[in-house]
Amino acid sequence: VGVRVSKKDRRDINLFFDKSSGILVKSEHIVKDVKSGGDKEMSQETFFHDYKEFGGVKHPTKVVIKRDGKDFVDGTMSEIRPVESIDAAIFAQPK
């Protein structure tokens, strides 16, 4: 099942969910290639696999990213630990 998310002055993103479980399995959107100076636009597909439960929440433990149909990232997580609290100073405006 897919949905398109749109917002004025932002790029659209397509999100695809497994029909039976409701988990996110794929996203696709347009990105700029920062390696080439950020001028070239390309399609990016991100695939989310092997969901496991960490701290009572399901997370993908394998993520594959393709840009213009070519492999870009293939990552596997063995452990996910949520941060218990974040210091508000991290989000403070620089002085």
Backbone as CSV, one residue per row, in Angstrom:
resi,resn,N_x,N_y,N_z,CA_x,CA_y,CA_z,C_x,C_y,C_z
1,VAL,0.862,-1.165,0.000,0.000,0.000,0.000,0.903,1.221,0.000
2,GLY,0.646,2.185,-0.886,1.489,3.361,-0.985,0.746,4.661,-0.770
3,VAL,1.464,5.640,-0.233,0.936,6.995,-0.074,1.998,7.987,-0.519
4,ARG,1.563,9.109,-1.020,2.478,10.197,-1.372,2.303,11.293,-0.340
5,VAL,3.415,11.770,0.188,3.406,12.861,1.162,3.922,14.101,0.453
6,SER,3.124,15.174,0.505,3.477,16.418,-0.180,3.371,17.595,0.776
7,LYS,4.251,18.575,0.579,4.204,19.821,1.335,4.762,20.919,0.445
8,LYS,4.150,22.074,0.514,4.589,23.196,-0.300,6.067,23.473,-0.053
9,ASP,6.796,23.724,-1.119,8.228,24.037,-1.096,9.096,22.883,-0.608
10,ARG,8.573,21.677,-0.616,9.332,20.474,-0.250,9.141,19.428,-1.337
11,ARG,10.064,18.505,-1.413,9.937,17.425,-2.391,8.945,16.378,-1.891
12,ASP,8.205,15.814,-2.812,7.283,14.732,-2.461,8.080,13.495,-2.087
13,ILE,7.484,12.663,-1.251,8.054,11.365,-0.919,6.940,10.332,-0.976
14,ASN,7.251,9.192,-1.569,6.307,8.082,-1.641,6.702,7.057,-0.584
15,LEU,5.730,6.630,0.222,5.959,5.652,1.269,5.114,4.419,0.984
16,PHE,5.713,3.250,1.122,5.030,1.991,0.838,5.050,1.117,2.083
17,PHE,3.877,0.597,2.439,3.699,-0.182,3.658,3.227,-1.585,3.327
18,ASP,3.653,-2.559,4.131,3.165,-3.918,4.004,1.683,-3.934,4.355
19,LYS,0.881,-4.507,3.485,-0.570,-4.471,3.657,-1.029,-5.205,4.918
20,SER,-0.398,-6.312,5.262,-0.865,-7.089,6.419,-0.316,-6.567,7.750
21,SER,0.954,-6.143,7.785,1.557,-5.713,9.059,1.533,-4.202,9.266
22,GLY,1.456,-3.455,8.164,1.476,-1.994,8.259,2.852,-1.382,8.409
23,ILE,3.919,-2.203,8.360,5.261,-1.652,8.521,5.759,-1.038,7.212
24,LEU,6.620,-0.032,7.333,7.215,0.638,6.176,8.201,-0.310,5.505
25,VAL,8.042,-0.521,4.192,8.942,-1.413,3.465,9.777,-0.676,2.415
26,LYS,9.314,0.520,1.991,10.051,1.235,0.947,9.678,2.707,0.975
27,SER,10.653,3.555,0.670,10.375,4.968,0.420,11.087,5.348,-0.876
28,GLU,10.539,6.336,-1.571,11.201,6.829,-2.780,10.978,8.323,-2.894
29,HIS,12.056,9.024,-3.271,11.989,10.466,-3.451,13.179,10.920,-4.294
30,ILE,13.191,12.186,-4.630,14.278,12.764,-5.423,15.268,13.424,-4.470
31,VAL,16.566,13.174,-4.699,17.627,13.784,-3.898,18.616,14.473,-4.826
32,LYS,19.431,15.348,-4.245,20.520,15.972,-4.997,21.816,15.255,-4.669
33,ASP,22.646,15.082,-5.678,23.917,14.389,-5.513,24.962,15.368,-4.987
34,VAL,25.231,15.298,-3.696,26.191,16.240,-3.097,27.612,15.971,-3.571
35,LYS,27.913,14.757,-3.993,29.254,14.441,-4.495,29.581,15.242,-5.751
36,SER,28.568,15.524,-6.556,28.807,16.268,-7.799,28.486,17.752,-7.636
37,GLY,28.501,18.248,-6.402,28.229,19.656,-6.168,26.783,19.957,-5.848
38,GLY,25.943,18.941,-5.817,24.553,19.130,-5.432,23.628,19.578,-6.544
39,ASP,24.116,19.627,-7.780,23.276,20.094,-8.884,22.467,18.981,-9.533
40,LYS,23.009,17.780,-9.546,22.340,16.664,-10.225,21.275,16.063,-9.320
41,GLU,20.066,15.918,-9.857,18.986,15.282,-9.122,18.881,13.824,-9.559
42,MET,18.543,12.974,-8.600,18.398,11.551,-8.902,17.322,10.952,-8.017
43,SER,16.781,9.827,-8.448,15.775,9.138,-7.633,16.485,8.281,-6.589
44,GLN,15.901,8.243,-5.399,16.438,7.402,-4.334,15.339,6.506,-3.808
45,GLU,15.622,5.220,-3.763,14.720,4.235,-3.184,15.398,3.658,-1.952
46,THR,14.663,3.605,-0.854,15.174,3.012,0.378,14.267,1.850,0.739
47,PHE,14.874,0.683,0.927,14.144,-0.535,1.256,14.447,-0.914,2.705
48,PHE,13.406,-1.239,3.464,13.535,-1.574,4.876,13.180,-3.053,5.055
49,HIS,14.114,-3.828,5.647,13.953,-5.277,5.772,14.231,-5.744,7.201
50,ASP,13.861,-6.990,7.436,14.226,-7.708,8.667,13.893,-6.934,9.930
51,TYR,12.632,-6.607,10.098,12.183,-5.881,11.295,12.333,-6.759,12.533
52,LYS,12.873,-6.150,13.600,12.984,-6.819,14.897,12.564,-5.826,15.973
53,GLU,12.143,-6.375,17.103,11.665,-5.523,18.187,12.816,-5.137,19.121
54,PHE,12.944,-3.834,19.372,13.917,-3.283,20.309,13.159,-2.330,21.219
55,GLY,13.190,-2.581,22.509,12.496,-1.707,23.455,11.002,-1.614,23.194
56,GLY,10.411,-2.678,22.692,8.974,-2.692,22.451,8.539,-2.066,21.140
57,VAL,9.504,-1.656,20.295,9.182,-1.025,19.013,9.902,-1.781,17.899
58,LYS,9.183,-2.051,16.809,9.799,-2.738,15.668,10.616,-1.748,14.835
59,HIS,11.849,-2.170,14.507,12.755,-1.368,13.677,13.314,-2.251,12.569
60,PRO,13.572,-1.671,11.388,14.240,-2.469,10.356,15.703,-2.657,10.750
61,THR,16.224,-3.864,10.568,17.630,-4.104,10.881,18.479,-4.168,9.614
62,LYS,17.843,-4.088,8.460,18.562,-4.032,7.190,17.949,-2.925,6.340
63,VAL,18.814,-2.062,5.824,18.378,-0.954,4.971,19.230,-0.970,3.703
64,VAL,18.558,-0.935,2.564,19.243,-0.888,1.274,18.790,0.379,0.564
65,ILE,19.758,1.185,0.105,19.447,2.419,-0.616,20.003,2.310,-2.029
66,LYS,19.142,2.656,-2.982,19.546,2.690,-4.392,19.336,4.098,-4.917
67,ARG,20.290,4.564,-5.695,20.172,5.869,-6.359,20.216,5.646,-7.857
68,ASP,19.190,6.145,-8.522,19.021,5.913,-9.960,19.158,4.434,-10.290
69,GLY,18.622,3.570,-9.407,18.609,2.136,-9.634,19.902,1.414,-9.302
70,LYS,20.944,2.168,-8.889,22.237,1.550,-8.575,22.433,1.487,-7.068
71,ASP,23.081,0.417,-6.610,23.348,0.263,-5.183,24.134,1.451,-4.652
72,PHE,23.703,1.974,-3.504,24.368,3.117,-2.881,24.768,2.770,-1.444
73,VAL,23.852,2.208,-0.659,24.121,1.809,0.724,23.453,0.467,0.987
74,ASP,24.147,-0.390,1.713,23.581,-1.666,2.161,24.033,-1.826,3.603
75,GLY,23.134,-1.554,4.542,23.515,-1.545,5.945,22.690,-2.497,6.784
76,THR,23.339,-3.037,7.817,22.681,-3.939,8.755,22.943,-3.459,10.172
77,MET,21.884,-3.401,10.990,22.009,-3.019,12.388,21.866,-4.267,13.245
78,SER,22.759,-4.418,14.212,22.669,-5.573,15.100,22.033,-5.205,16.429
79,GLU,22.044,-3.908,16.743,21.473,-3.455,18.006,20.955,-2.031,17.831
80,ILE,19.804,-1.762,18.412,19.233,-0.414,18.402,18.867,-0.084,19.833
81,ARG,19.441,1.006,20.333,19.160,1.426,21.706,18.611,2.848,21.680
82,PRO,17.359,3.037,22.072,16.812,4.397,22.103,17.486,5.222,23.196
83,VAL,17.628,6.505,22.938,18.183,7.423,23.917,17.103,7.708,24.952
84,GLU,17.467,7.613,26.216,16.473,7.815,27.269,16.089,9.283,27.424
85,SER,17.055,10.165,27.302,16.752,11.598,27.371,17.802,12.358,26.570
86,ILE,17.396,13.506,26.060,18.296,14.346,25.264,18.397,15.699,25.942
87,ASP,19.611,16.177,26.105,19.848,17.484,26.709,19.269,18.566,25.791
88,ALA,18.399,19.418,26.303,17.757,20.482,25.519,18.777,21.423,24.887
89,ALA,19.976,21.502,25.449,21.017,22.390,24.914,21.426,21.987,23.490
90,ILE,21.222,20.744,23.142,21.553,20.286,21.790,20.759,21.062,20.748
91,PHE,19.531,21.454,21.098,18.639,22.144,20.157,18.649,23.664,20.324
92,ALA,19.496,24.174,21.207,19.554,25.629,21.448,20.214,26.331,20.269
93,GLN,19.799,27.556,20.023,20.396,28.380,18.985,21.852,28.693,19.346
94,PRO,22.761,28.634,18.376,24.155,28.989,18.668,24.260,30.464,19.053
95,LYS,25.178,30.756,19.928,25.374,32.153,20.371,26.418,32.854,19.560
